[in-house]
Amino acid sequence: MMCVHMCVCVCVFLCVCVCVMCVSAFVARYFVTCVADMYVHDIETKTTVSDVEPKLLRETAATAHVDGMNTLGPVVGNFCMDIAISKAKEVGIGLVVAKGT
């Protein structure tokens, strides 16, 4: 009886895991498609620009202020994260804020 009970539990667990993975894949695919469509639309309508780099406005040893220059959020986020990581490696903490994304 113990073997049957364990077998049922394992089957239920595997089914739940497979269902969660399928739902996660669907949500991820839907989210990526929607976000990609939004970014393409924003670039086509000139709501955002894609040909400029974010600009560092002000910085201290541990902080920085970045102007995103109206570029896409992930571009500005990556730029800010690189700065924050380098500051954290140097002084132990890195805080970066951005505008214009």
N, C-alpha and C positions, 0 to 999 in steps of 0.2 A: 504494500500500500504506500509506503514511504517513497518508493521509486516512482510510482505513478503520480503522486502529489508533486514531487520535484520536477518531473517531466512536464506537467501541466504548468507549473510556475515558470519554468524556463521558456516554454512556448508562449505564454502570455507576455512575459518580459520581452522576448524577441519581437513579438507582434507589435507591442507598444513602441519599442525602439524603432522598428521599421516605419511605423505610422508617423512618429515624431520626426524622423529623418525626412520622410516624404513631404510632410507639411512644411518643415524648415526649408527644404529645397524649393518648394513652391513659393513660399514667402520671400526667400532671398532672390529668386528669379524675378518675381513680380516687382520687388523693391528696386532691384538694379535696373530693370526696364523702365520703370516710372521715373527714377532719378536721371537715368541717361536721357530719356526723352525731354525731361525738364531742362537739363543742361544744354542740350542741342537747341531747344527752343530759345533759351535765354541768349545763346551765342548768335543764333540767326537773327533775332530781333534786336540785337545790340543792347540787351538788358545788362549783360556782362561782357567783358572783353577777354580774349584768350591770348593776346599777343604782348602782354606786359608782365613784368615780374613784381611781386610785392616789394615794398620799400620799407626799410628800417627807419623809423622816425626818431626814436630816442632809446637809449639803453644805459643801464648801469651794470655792475658786475653780475647781478642776479636777475635783473628784469629787462624787458624790452617792450616797446610799443611799435606795432607794425601797421602800415597802411596797405590794405589788400589791393588798392588801386582798381577796385570793382572787378577783380578776377573771381574765378570759381572758388567756392569755399574749400574744397579739398586741396587745391593748389596752395591757398593761403595757410590752411591747417598744416600741411606738410612743411612749409617754409617755417612756420612758427615752432613746430615740434622740433625741427632740426636745431633751431636757436636754443630752445629750452633745454634740450639734451646736452648741448655743448656747455651751456651755463651751469647746469647741474653737475657735470663732470668736473668743471673748474672750481666752483665754490660750494657745491653741495645742494643747491636748489636753483631752479630756473622757472621763472614766471613770465609768460609772454601774453600780451593782450593784442587784439587785432580790431581794426575797423575797416569798413569798406570792402566787405566780402559778399 
